[in-house]
Amino acid sequence: MIEVTVIAYGKIRRYLQGEPKRTFKLKIESSVRDLFRLLGKPDGEIWMVNVNGLLANEEYVLKDRDEVRLFKPVGGGQPS
């Protein structure tokens, strides 16, 4: 098993029962996609993922003690 800390921002906190930060135990070789399943992320919802300070995709394989930050994409501004 590995242990990862998840920090969620904005409305994504609801997937951590309203907490800003939680630790989860996952199987070795678990990916970000596996973490999404555990959290109950809806298929059509887009989240940005940062693992240990670097952007990551759903295929990224998590390691013990990784820190995963989850964000909703931000939009807005004027079109060019």
HTML snippet that shows the backbone in 3Dmol.js (N, CA, C, O; Angstrom):
<script src="https://3Dmol.org/build/3Dmol-min.js"></script>
<div id="view" style="width:600px;height:400px;position:relative"></div>
<script>
const pdb = `
ATOM      1  N   MET A   1       0.845  -1.193   0.000  1.00  0.00           N
ATOM      2  CA  MET A   1       0.000   0.000   0.000  1.00  0.00           C
ATOM      3  C   MET A   1       0.883   1.246   0.000  1.00  0.00           C
ATOM      4  O   MET A   1       1.992   1.255   0.533  1.00  0.00           O
ATOM      5  N   ILE A   2       0.347   2.291  -0.617  1.00  0.00           N
ATOM      6  CA  ILE A   2       0.995   3.598  -0.575  1.00  0.00           C
ATOM      7  C   ILE A   2       0.043   4.574   0.098  1.00  0.00           C
ATOM      8  O   ILE A   2      -1.162   4.335   0.175  1.00  0.00           O
ATOM      9  N   GLU A   3       0.591   5.657   0.577  1.00  0.00           N
ATOM     10  CA  GLU A   3      -0.217   6.696   1.218  1.00  0.00           C
ATOM     11  C   GLU A   3       0.010   8.005   0.473  1.00  0.00           C
ATOM     12  O   GLU A   3       1.149   8.435   0.291  1.00  0.00           O
ATOM     13  N   VAL A   4      -1.084   8.636   0.041  1.00  0.00           N
ATOM     14  CA  VAL A   4      -0.983   9.925  -0.644  1.00  0.00           C
ATOM     15  C   VAL A   4      -1.849  10.947   0.084  1.00  0.00           C
ATOM     16  O   VAL A   4      -2.905  10.619   0.625  1.00  0.00           O
ATOM     17  N   THR A   5      -1.384  12.175   0.083  1.00  0.00           N
ATOM     18  CA  THR A   5      -2.142  13.267   0.670  1.00  0.00           C
ATOM     19  C   THR A   5      -2.808  14.029  -0.462  1.00  0.00           C
ATOM     20  O   THR A   5      -2.156  14.407  -1.436  1.00  0.00           O
ATOM     21  N   VAL A   6      -4.095  14.251  -0.332  1.00  0.00           N
ATOM     22  CA  VAL A   6      -4.866  14.957  -1.349  1.00  0.00           C
ATOM     23  C   VAL A   6      -5.321  16.287  -0.771  1.00  0.00           C
ATOM     24  O   VAL A   6      -5.906  16.348   0.310  1.00  0.00           O
ATOM     25  N   ILE A   7      -5.040  17.348  -1.511  1.00  0.00           N
ATOM     26  CA  ILE A   7      -5.475  18.687  -1.141  1.00  0.00           C
ATOM     27  C   ILE A   7      -6.407  19.157  -2.252  1.00  0.00           C
ATOM     28  O   ILE A   7      -6.035  19.157  -3.426  1.00  0.00           O
ATOM     29  N   ALA A   8      -7.609  19.553  -1.878  1.00  0.00           N
ATOM     30  CA  ALA A   8      -8.606  19.956  -2.872  1.00  0.00           C
ATOM     31  C   ALA A   8      -8.967  21.417  -2.682  1.00  0.00           C
ATOM     32  O   ALA A   8      -9.006  21.928  -1.563  1.00  0.00           O
ATOM     33  N   TYR A   9      -9.232  22.082  -3.808  1.00  0.00           N
ATOM     34  CA  TYR A   9      -9.573  23.502  -3.800  1.00  0.00           C
ATOM     35  C   TYR A   9     -10.977  23.704  -4.358  1.00  0.00           C
ATOM     36  O   TYR A   9     -11.445  22.944  -5.205  1.00  0.00           O
ATOM     37  N   GLY A  10     -11.629  24.739  -3.866  1.00  0.00           N
ATOM     38  CA  GLY A  10     -12.954  25.101  -4.370  1.00  0.00           C
ATOM     39  C   GLY A  10     -13.986  24.008  -4.141  1.00  0.00           C
ATOM     40  O   GLY A  10     -14.000  23.350  -3.101  1.00  0.00           O
ATOM     41  N   LYS A  11     -14.851  23.829  -5.137  1.00  0.00           N
ATOM     42  CA  LYS A  11     -15.953  22.879  -5.019  1.00  0.00           C
ATOM     43  C   LYS A  11     -15.501  21.427  -4.953  1.00  0.00           C
ATOM     44  O   LYS A  11     -16.275  20.559  -4.550  1.00  0.00           O
ATOM     45  N   ILE A  12     -14.269  21.152  -5.339  1.00  0.00           N
ATOM     46  CA  ILE A  12     -13.771  19.775  -5.281  1.00  0.00           C
ATOM     47  C   ILE A  12     -13.662  19.296  -3.831  1.00  0.00           C
ATOM     48  O   ILE A  12     -13.634  18.091  -3.583  1.00  0.00           O
ATOM     49  N   ARG A  13     -13.600  20.208  -2.890  1.00  0.00           N
ATOM     50  CA  ARG A  13     -13.524  19.798  -1.470  1.00  0.00           C
ATOM     51  C   ARG A  13     -14.667  18.879  -1.065  1.00  0.00           C
ATOM     52  O   ARG A  13     -14.527  18.086  -0.134  1.00  0.00           O
ATOM     53  N   ARG A  14     -15.788  18.978  -1.752  1.00  0.00           N
ATOM     54  CA  ARG A  14     -16.921  18.113  -1.381  1.00  0.00           C
ATOM     55  C   ARG A  14     -16.561  16.634  -1.526  1.00  0.00           C
ATOM     56  O   ARG A  14     -17.156  15.789  -0.858  1.00  0.00           O
ATOM     57  N   TYR A  15     -15.594  16.313  -2.392  1.00  0.00           N
ATOM     58  CA  TYR A  15     -15.164  14.928  -2.561  1.00  0.00           C
ATOM     59  C   TYR A  15     -14.256  14.466  -1.423  1.00  0.00           C
ATOM     60  O   TYR A  15     -13.934  13.283  -1.313  1.00  0.00           O
ATOM     61  N   LEU A  16     -13.851  15.403  -0.588  1.00  0.00           N
ATOM     62  CA  LEU A  16     -13.072  15.082   0.615  1.00  0.00           C
ATOM     63  C   LEU A  16     -13.915  15.308   1.868  1.00  0.00           C
ATOM     64  O   LEU A  16     -13.383  15.603   2.938  1.00  0.00           O
ATOM     65  N   GLN A  17     -15.218  15.170   1.728  1.00  0.00           N
ATOM     66  CA  GLN A  17     -16.178  15.405   2.812  1.00  0.00           C
ATOM     67  C   GLN A  17     -16.011  16.800   3.402  1.00  0.00           C
ATOM     68  O   GLN A  17     -16.122  16.995   4.612  1.00  0.00           O
ATOM     69  N   GLY A  18     -15.741  17.769   2.524  1.00  0.00           N
ATOM     70  CA  GLY A  18     -15.631  19.158   2.945  1.00  0.00           C
ATOM     71  C   GLY A  18     -14.294  19.548   3.541  1.00  0.00           C
ATOM     72  O   GLY A  18     -14.056  20.723   3.817  1.00  0.00           O
ATOM     73  N   GLU A  19     -13.420  18.575   3.742  1.00  0.00           N
ATOM     74  CA  GLU A  19     -12.096  18.867   4.302  1.00  0.00           C
ATOM     75  C   GLU A  19     -11.184  19.395   3.198  1.00  0.00           C
ATOM     76  O   GLU A  19     -11.316  18.978   2.047  1.00  0.00           O
ATOM     77  N   PRO A  20     -10.273  20.293   3.518  1.00  0.00           N
ATOM     78  CA  PRO A  20      -9.350  20.770   2.487  1.00  0.00           C
ATOM     79  C   PRO A  20      -8.241  19.764   2.170  1.00  0.00           C
ATOM     80  O   PRO A  20      -7.604  19.843   1.119  1.00  0.00           O
ATOM     81  N   LYS A  21      -8.012  18.806   3.101  1.00  0.00           N
ATOM     82  CA  LYS A  21      -6.873  17.892   2.956  1.00  0.00           C
ATOM     83  C   LYS A  21      -7.200  16.558   3.616  1.00  0.00           C
ATOM     84  O   LYS A  21      -7.719  16.516   4.732  1.00  0.00           O
ATOM     85  N   ARG A  22      -6.887  15.454   2.905  1.00  0.00           N
ATOM     86  CA  ARG A  22      -7.083  14.114   3.476  1.00  0.00           C
ATOM     87  C   ARG A  22      -5.993  13.191   2.970  1.00  0.00           C
ATOM     88  O   ARG A  22      -5.417  13.415   1.906  1.00  0.00           O
ATOM     89  N   THR A  23      -5.720  12.168   3.732  1.00  0.00           N
ATOM     90  CA  THR A  23      -4.741  11.162   3.340  1.00  0.00           C
ATOM     91  C   THR A  23      -5.481   9.875   2.992  1.00  0.00           C
ATOM     92  O   THR A  23      -6.416   9.468   3.682  1.00  0.00           O
ATOM     93  N   PHE A  24      -5.038   9.245   1.902  1.00  0.00           N
ATOM     94  CA  PHE A  24      -5.658   8.007   1.428  1.00  0.00           C
ATOM     95  C   PHE A  24      -4.599   6.930   1.263  1.00  0.00           C
ATOM     96  O   PHE A  24      -3.451   7.216   0.925  1.00  0.00           O
ATOM     97  N   LYS A  25      -5.004   5.685   1.508  1.00  0.00           N
ATOM     98  CA  LYS A  25      -4.152   4.528   1.253  1.00  0.00           C
ATOM     99  C   LYS A  25      -4.644   3.887  -0.036  1.00  0.00           C
ATOM    100  O   LYS A  25      -5.833   3.614  -0.202  1.00  0.00           O
ATOM    101  N   LEU A  26      -3.701   3.655  -0.945  1.00  0.00           N
ATOM    102  CA  LEU A  26      -4.007   3.075  -2.244  1.00  0.00           C
ATOM    103  C   LEU A  26      -3.095   1.887  -2.506  1.00  0.00           C
ATOM    104  O   LEU A  26      -2.053   1.736  -1.869  1.00  0.00           O
ATOM    105  N   LYS A  27      -3.497   1.055  -3.444  1.00  0.00           N
ATOM    106  CA  LYS A  27      -2.653  -0.061  -3.857  1.00  0.00           C
ATOM    107  C   LYS A  27      -1.410   0.480  -4.564  1.00  0.00           C
ATOM    108  O   LYS A  27      -1.451   1.537  -5.193  1.00  0.00           O
ATOM    109  N   ILE A  28      -0.314  -0.255  -4.450  1.00  0.00           N
ATOM    110  CA  ILE A  28       0.891   0.085  -5.190  1.00  0.00           C
ATOM    111  C   ILE A  28       0.545   0.081  -6.677  1.00  0.00           C
ATOM    112  O   ILE A  28      -0.246  -0.746  -7.128  1.00  0.00           O
ATOM    113  N   GLU A  29       1.132   0.999  -7.434  1.00  0.00           N
ATOM    114  CA  GLU A  29       0.887   1.171  -8.872  1.00  0.00           C
ATOM    115  C   GLU A  29      -0.465   1.825  -9.172  1.00  0.00           C
ATOM    116  O   GLU A  29      -0.922   1.768 -10.314  1.00  0.00           O
ATOM    117  N   SER A  30      -1.116   2.440  -8.187  1.00  0.00           N
ATOM    118  CA  SER A  30      -2.362   3.165  -8.436  1.00  0.00           C
ATOM    119  C   SER A  30      -2.054   4.439  -9.212  1.00  0.00           C
ATOM    120  O   SER A  30      -1.024   5.080  -9.002  1.00  0.00           O
ATOM    121  N   SER A  31      -2.955   4.789 -10.104  1.00  0.00           N
ATOM    122  CA  SER A  31      -2.792   5.994 -10.920  1.00  0.00           C
ATOM    123  C   SER A  31      -3.695   7.105 -10.388  1.00  0.00           C
ATOM    124  O   SER A  31      -4.510   6.898  -9.489  1.00  0.00           O
ATOM    125  N   VAL A  32      -3.521   8.280 -10.970  1.00  0.00           N
ATOM    126  CA  VAL A  32      -4.422   9.386 -10.653  1.00  0.00           C
ATOM    127  C   VAL A  32      -5.855   8.981 -11.001  1.00  0.00           C
ATOM    128  O   VAL A  32      -6.785   9.327 -10.273  1.00  0.00           O
ATOM    129  N   ARG A  33      -6.042   8.263 -12.088  1.00  0.00           N
ATOM    130  CA  ARG A  33      -7.385   7.796 -12.476  1.00  0.00           C
ATOM    131  C   ARG A  33      -7.993   6.919 -11.364  1.00  0.00           C
ATOM    132  O   ARG A  33      -9.181   7.035 -11.062  1.00  0.00           O
ATOM    133  N   ASP A  34      -7.177   6.047 -10.761  1.00  0.00           N
ATOM    134  CA  ASP A  34      -7.662   5.214  -9.649  1.00  0.00           C
ATOM    135  C   ASP A  34      -8.080   6.089  -8.466  1.00  0.00           C
ATOM    136  O   ASP A  34      -9.084   5.813  -7.809  1.00  0.00           O
ATOM    137  N   LEU A  35      -7.314   7.133  -8.200  1.00  0.00           N
ATOM    138  CA  LEU A  35      -7.673   8.063  -7.132  1.00  0.00           C
ATOM    139  C   LEU A  35      -8.997   8.747  -7.455  1.00  0.00           C
ATOM    140  O   LEU A  35      -9.850   8.893  -6.580  1.00  0.00           O
ATOM    141  N   PHE A  36      -9.171   9.168  -8.708  1.00  0.00           N
ATOM    142  CA  PHE A  36     -10.435   9.785  -9.131  1.00  0.00           C
ATOM    143  C   PHE A  36     -11.613   8.852  -8.864  1.00  0.00           C
ATOM    144  O   PHE A  36     -12.651   9.283  -8.362  1.00  0.00           O
ATOM    145  N   ARG A  37     -11.449   7.579  -9.199  1.00  0.00           N
ATOM    146  CA  ARG A  37     -12.533   6.599  -8.953  1.00  0.00           C
ATOM    147  C   ARG A  37     -12.855   6.511  -7.466  1.00  0.00           C
ATOM    148  O   ARG A  37     -14.021   6.494  -7.071  1.00  0.00           O
ATOM    149  N   LEU A  38     -11.809   6.456  -6.651  1.00  0.00           N
ATOM    150  CA  LEU A  38     -12.000   6.379  -5.198  1.00  0.00           C
ATOM    151  C   LEU A  38     -12.761   7.593  -4.680  1.00  0.00           C
ATOM    152  O   LEU A  38     -13.612   7.463  -3.800  1.00  0.00           O
ATOM    153  N   LEU A  39     -12.463   8.764  -5.219  1.00  0.00           N
ATOM    154  CA  LEU A  39     -13.123   9.989  -4.775  1.00  0.00           C
ATOM    155  C   LEU A  39     -14.535  10.137  -5.337  1.00  0.00           C
ATOM    156  O   LEU A  39     -15.329  10.916  -4.810  1.00  0.00           O
ATOM    157  N   GLY A  40     -14.857   9.394  -6.408  1.00  0.00           N
ATOM    158  CA  GLY A  40     -16.182   9.494  -7.009  1.00  0.00           C
ATOM    159  C   GLY A  40     -16.310  10.623  -8.010  1.00  0.00           C
ATOM    160  O   GLY A  40     -17.401  11.157  -8.211  1.00  0.00           O
ATOM    161  N   LYS A  41     -15.194  10.995  -8.646  1.00  0.00           N
ATOM    162  CA  LYS A  41     -15.217  12.066  -9.646  1.00  0.00           C
ATOM    163  C   LYS A  41     -16.111  11.669 -10.816  1.00  0.00           C
ATOM    164  O   LYS A  41     -15.937  10.589 -11.381  1.00  0.00           O
ATOM    165  N   PRO A  42     -17.065  12.522 -11.191  1.00  0.00           N
ATOM    166  CA  PRO A  42     -17.905  12.231 -12.359  1.00  0.00           C
ATOM    167  C   PRO A  42     -17.067  12.211 -13.638  1.00  0.00           C
ATOM    168  O   PRO A  42     -16.117  12.981 -13.777  1.00  0.00           O
ATOM    169  N   ASP A  43     -17.426  11.325 -14.567  1.00  0.00           N
ATOM    170  CA  ASP A  43     -16.663  11.165 -15.808  1.00  0.00           C
ATOM    171  C   ASP A  43     -16.532  12.453 -16.601  1.00  0.00           C
ATOM    172  O   ASP A  43     -15.452  12.727 -17.124  1.00  0.00           O
ATOM    173  N   GLY A  44     -17.573  13.249 -16.713  1.00  0.00           N
ATOM    174  CA  GLY A  44     -17.528  14.447 -17.540  1.00  0.00           C
ATOM    175  C   GLY A  44     -16.890  15.657 -16.891  1.00  0.00           C
ATOM    176  O   GLY A  44     -16.686  16.676 -17.550  1.00  0.00           O
ATOM    177  N   GLU A  45     -16.573  15.563 -15.624  1.00  0.00           N
ATOM    178  CA  GLU A  45     -16.023  16.712 -14.895  1.00  0.00           C
ATOM    179  C   GLU A  45     -14.506  16.760 -15.077  1.00  0.00           C
ATOM    180  O   GLU A  45     -13.825  15.746 -14.924  1.00  0.00           O
ATOM    181  N   ILE A  46     -13.985  17.935 -15.403  1.00  0.00           N
ATOM    182  CA  ILE A  46     -12.547  18.078 -15.650  1.00  0.00           C
ATOM    183  C   ILE A  46     -11.872  18.659 -14.411  1.00  0.00           C
ATOM    184  O   ILE A  46     -12.301  19.677 -13.867  1.00  0.00           O
ATOM    185  N   TRP A  47     -10.807  17.985 -13.982  1.00  0.00           N
ATOM    186  CA  TRP A  47     -10.007  18.466 -12.865  1.00  0.00           C
ATOM    187  C   TRP A  47      -8.568  18.624 -13.334  1.00  0.00           C
ATOM    188  O   TRP A  47      -8.083  17.842 -14.152  1.00  0.00           O
ATOM    189  N   MET A  48      -7.901  19.626 -12.816  1.00  0.00           N
ATOM    190  CA  MET A  48      -6.465  19.768 -13.030  1.00  0.00           C
ATOM    191  C   MET A  48      -5.773  19.097 -11.850  1.00  0.00           C
ATOM    192  O   MET A  48      -6.226  19.195 -10.709  1.00  0.00           O
ATOM    193  N   VAL A  49      -4.666  18.414 -12.144  1.00  0.00           N
ATOM    194  CA  VAL A  49      -3.962  17.654 -11.114  1.00  0.00           C
ATOM    195  C   VAL A  49      -2.507  18.102 -11.050  1.00  0.00           C
ATOM    196  O   VAL A  49      -1.830  18.239 -12.069  1.00  0.00           O
ATOM    197  N   ASN A  50      -2.056  18.322  -9.840  1.00  0.00           N
ATOM    198  CA  ASN A  50      -0.674  18.693  -9.575  1.00  0.00           C
ATOM    199  C   ASN A  50      -0.151  17.660  -8.581  1.00  0.00           C
ATOM    200  O   ASN A  50      -0.721  17.497  -7.503  1.00  0.00           O
ATOM    201  N   VAL A  51       0.927  16.963  -8.932  1.00  0.00           N
ATOM    202  CA  VAL A  51       1.531  15.986  -8.024  1.00  0.00           C
ATOM    203  C   VAL A  51       2.934  16.469  -7.687  1.00  0.00           C
ATOM    204  O   VAL A  51       3.791  16.582  -8.563  1.00  0.00           O
ATOM    205  N   ASN A  52       3.154  16.746  -6.434  1.00  0.00           N
ATOM    206  CA  ASN A  52       4.455  17.216  -5.952  1.00  0.00           C
ATOM    207  C   ASN A  52       4.954  18.435  -6.736  1.00  0.00           C
ATOM    208  O   ASN A  52       6.144  18.552  -7.025  1.00  0.00           O
ATOM    209  N   GLY A  53       4.037  19.329  -7.071  1.00  0.00           N
ATOM    210  CA  GLY A  53       4.416  20.571  -7.726  1.00  0.00           C
ATOM    211  C   GLY A  53       4.451  20.531  -9.242  1.00  0.00           C
ATOM    212  O   GLY A  53       4.767  21.536  -9.879  1.00  0.00           O
ATOM    213  N   LEU A  54       4.128  19.375  -9.836  1.00  0.00           N
ATOM    214  CA  LEU A  54       4.154  19.247 -11.295  1.00  0.00           C
ATOM    215  C   LEU A  54       2.789  18.819 -11.808  1.00  0.00           C
ATOM    216  O   LEU A  54       2.099  18.023 -11.170  1.00  0.00           O
ATOM    217  N   LEU A  55       2.400  19.350 -12.965  1.00  0.00           N
ATOM    218  CA  LEU A  55       1.140  18.917 -13.567  1.00  0.00           C
ATOM    219  C   LEU A  55       1.215  17.444 -13.907  1.00  0.00           C
ATOM    220  O   LEU A  55       2.256  16.953 -14.343  1.00  0.00           O
ATOM    221  N   ALA A  56       0.115  16.738 -13.708  1.00  0.00           N
ATOM    222  CA  ALA A  56       0.069  15.297 -13.987  1.00  0.00           C
ATOM    223  C   ALA A  56      -1.228  14.976 -14.714  1.00  0.00           C
ATOM    224  O   ALA A  56      -2.213  15.705 -14.599  1.00  0.00           O
ATOM    225  N   ASN A  57      -1.220  13.881 -15.461  1.00  0.00           N
ATOM    226  CA  ASN A  57      -2.435  13.421 -16.130  1.00  0.00           C
ATOM    227  C   ASN A  57      -2.988  12.205 -15.395  1.00  0.00           C
ATOM    228  O   ASN A  57      -2.416  11.756 -14.402  1.00  0.00           O
ATOM    229  N   GLU A  58      -4.095  11.679 -15.886  1.00  0.00           N
ATOM    230  CA  GLU A  58      -4.774  10.566 -15.207  1.00  0.00           C
ATOM    231  C   GLU A  58      -3.961   9.281 -15.210  1.00  0.00           C
ATOM    232  O   GLU A  58      -4.200   8.412 -14.370  1.00  0.00           O
ATOM    233  N   GLU A  59      -3.016   9.131 -16.118  1.00  0.00           N
ATOM    234  CA  GLU A  59      -2.210   7.915 -16.190  1.00  0.00           C
ATOM    235  C   GLU A  59      -1.022   7.933 -15.232  1.00  0.00           C
ATOM    236  O   GLU A  59      -0.361   6.914 -15.032  1.00  0.00           O
ATOM    237  N   TYR A  60      -0.758   9.085 -14.647  1.00  0.00           N
ATOM    238  CA  TYR A  60       0.392   9.200 -13.742  1.00  0.00           C
ATOM    239  C   TYR A  60       0.269   8.175 -12.614  1.00  0.00           C
ATOM    240  O   TYR A  60      -0.768   8.090 -11.955  1.00  0.00           O
ATOM    241  N   VAL A  61       1.334   7.399 -12.396  1.00  0.00           N
ATOM    242  CA  VAL A  61       1.343   6.396 -11.329  1.00  0.00           C
ATOM    243  C   VAL A  61       1.838   7.062 -10.050  1.00  0.00           C
ATOM    244  O   VAL A  61       2.938   7.612  -9.994  1.00  0.00           O
ATOM    245  N   LEU A  62       0.999   6.996  -9.036  1.00  0.00           N
ATOM    246  CA  LEU A  62       1.304   7.641  -7.757  1.00  0.00           C
ATOM    247  C   LEU A  62       2.326   6.833  -6.967  1.00  0.00           C
ATOM    248  O   LEU A  62       2.417   5.612  -7.092  1.00  0.00           O
ATOM    249  N   LYS A  63       3.087   7.549  -6.158  1.00  0.00           N
ATOM    250  CA  LYS A  63       4.095   6.926  -5.310  1.00  0.00           C
ATOM    251  C   LYS A  63       3.796   7.245  -3.850  1.00  0.00           C
ATOM    252  O   LYS A  63       3.067   8.188  -3.543  1.00  0.00           O
ATOM    253  N   ASP A  64       4.361   6.454  -2.969  1.00  0.00           N
ATOM    254  CA  ASP A  64       4.160   6.665  -1.543  1.00  0.00           C
ATOM    255  C   ASP A  64       4.574   8.082  -1.160  1.00  0.00           C
ATOM    256  O   ASP A  64       5.629   8.572  -1.562  1.00  0.00           O
ATOM    257  N   ARG A  65       3.730   8.713  -0.388  1.00  0.00           N
ATOM    258  CA  ARG A  65       3.935  10.073   0.155  1.00  0.00           C
ATOM    259  C   ARG A  65       3.777  11.179  -0.876  1.00  0.00           C
ATOM    260  O   ARG A  65       4.177  12.314  -0.616  1.00  0.00           O
ATOM    261  N   ASP A  66       3.206  10.884  -2.038  1.00  0.00           N
ATOM    262  CA  ASP A  66       2.928  11.945  -3.001  1.00  0.00           C
ATOM    263  C   ASP A  66       1.911  12.916  -2.419  1.00  0.00           C
ATOM    264  O   ASP A  66       1.041  12.535  -1.637  1.00  0.00           O
ATOM    265  N   GLU A  67       2.038  14.182  -2.818  1.00  0.00           N
ATOM    266  CA  GLU A  67       1.043  15.193  -2.470  1.00  0.00           C
ATOM    267  C   GLU A  67       0.311  15.561  -3.754  1.00  0.00           C
ATOM    268  O   GLU A  67       0.914  16.047  -4.711  1.00  0.00           O
ATOM    269  N   VAL A  68      -0.987  15.323  -3.760  1.00  0.00           N
ATOM    270  CA  VAL A  68      -1.818  15.535  -4.939  1.00  0.00           C
ATOM    271  C   VAL A  68      -2.728  16.727  -4.673  1.00  0.00           C
ATOM    272  O   VAL A  68      -3.471  16.744  -3.692  1.00  0.00           O
ATOM    273  N   ARG A  69      -2.664  17.721  -5.553  1.00  0.00           N
ATOM    274  CA  ARG A  69      -3.531  18.900  -5.442  1.00  0.00           C
ATOM    275  C   ARG A  69      -4.512  18.875  -6.594  1.00  0.00           C
ATOM    276  O   ARG A  69      -4.130  18.675  -7.747  1.00  0.00           O
ATOM    277  N   LEU A  70      -5.792  19.083  -6.273  1.00  0.00           N
ATOM    278  CA  LEU A  70      -6.859  19.014  -7.264  1.00  0.00           C
ATOM    279  C   LEU A  70      -7.534  20.368  -7.409  1.00  0.00           C
ATOM    280  O   LEU A  70      -7.890  21.009  -6.420  1.00  0.00           O
ATOM    281  N   PHE A  71      -7.705  20.796  -8.663  1.00  0.00           N
ATOM    282  CA  PHE A  71      -8.315  22.094  -8.984  1.00  0.00           C
ATOM    283  C   PHE A  71      -9.338  21.906 -10.092  1.00  0.00           C
ATOM    284  O   PHE A  71      -9.236  20.972 -10.887  1.00  0.00           O
ATOM    285  N   LYS A  72     -10.314  22.785 -10.146  1.00  0.00           N
ATOM    286  CA  LYS A  72     -11.180  22.895 -11.314  1.00  0.00           C
ATOM    287  C   LYS A  72     -10.526  23.900 -12.247  1.00  0.00           C
ATOM    288  O   LYS A  72      -9.971  24.894 -11.780  1.00  0.00           O
ATOM    289  N   PRO A  73     -10.578  23.664 -13.568  1.00  0.00           N
ATOM    290  CA  PRO A  73     -10.005  24.659 -14.489  1.00  0.00           C
ATOM    291  C   PRO A  73     -10.711  26.005 -14.340  1.00  0.00           C
ATOM    292  O   PRO A  73     -11.901  26.072 -14.031  1.00  0.00           O
ATOM    293  N   VAL A  74      -9.960  27.057 -14.565  1.00  0.00           N
ATOM    294  CA  VAL A  74     -10.491  28.404 -14.454  1.00  0.00           C
ATOM    295  C   VAL A  74     -10.587  28.986 -15.867  1.00  0.00           C
ATOM    296  O   VAL A  74      -9.663  28.848 -16.668  1.00  0.00           O
ATOM    297  N   GLY A  75     -11.691  29.624 -16.157  1.00  0.00           N
ATOM    298  CA  GLY A  75     -11.858  30.243 -17.470  1.00  0.00           C
ATOM    299  C   GLY A  75     -12.248  31.693 -17.312  1.00  0.00           C
ATOM    300  O   GLY A  75     -12.474  32.183 -16.206  1.00  0.00           O
ATOM    301  N   GLY A  76     -12.319  32.359 -18.425  1.00  0.00           N
ATOM    302  CA  GLY A  76     -12.752  33.750 -18.392  1.00  0.00           C
ATOM    303  C   GLY A  76     -11.832  34.629 -19.207  1.00  0.00           C
ATOM    304  O   GLY A  76     -10.925  34.145 -19.884  1.00  0.00           O
ATOM    305  N   GLY A  77     -12.072  35.902 -19.136  1.00  0.00           N
ATOM    306  CA  GLY A  77     -11.250  36.845 -19.870  1.00  0.00           C
ATOM    307  C   GLY A  77     -11.821  37.136 -21.249  1.00  0.00           C
ATOM    308  O   GLY A  77     -12.878  36.624 -21.617  1.00  0.00           O
ATOM    309  N   GLN A  78     -11.133  37.936 -21.982  1.00  0.00           N
ATOM    310  CA  GLN A  78     -11.567  38.354 -23.305  1.00  0.00           C
ATOM    311  C   GLN A  78     -10.951  37.450 -24.371  1.00  0.00           C
ATOM    312  O   GLN A  78      -9.773  37.102 -24.287  1.00  0.00           O
ATOM    313  N   PRO A  79     -11.753  37.064 -25.382  1.00  0.00           N
ATOM    314  CA  PRO A  79     -11.155  36.285 -26.473  1.00  0.00           C
ATOM    315  C   PRO A  79     -10.207  37.164 -27.271  1.00  0.00           C
ATOM    316  O   PRO A  79     -10.395  38.378 -27.349  1.00  0.00           O
ATOM    317  N   SER A  80      -9.181  36.547 -27.868  1.00  0.00           N
ATOM    318  CA  SER A  80      -8.225  37.332 -28.642  1.00  0.00           C
ATOM    319  C   SER A  80      -8.716  37.591 -30.042  1.00  0.00           C
ATOM    320  O   SER A  80      -8.027  38.241 -30.828  1.00  0.00           O
TER     321      SER A  80
END
`;
const viewer = $3Dmol.createViewer("view");
viewer.addModel(pdb, "pdb");
viewer.setStyle({}, {cartoon: {color: "spectrum"}});
viewer.zoomTo();
viewer.render();
</script>
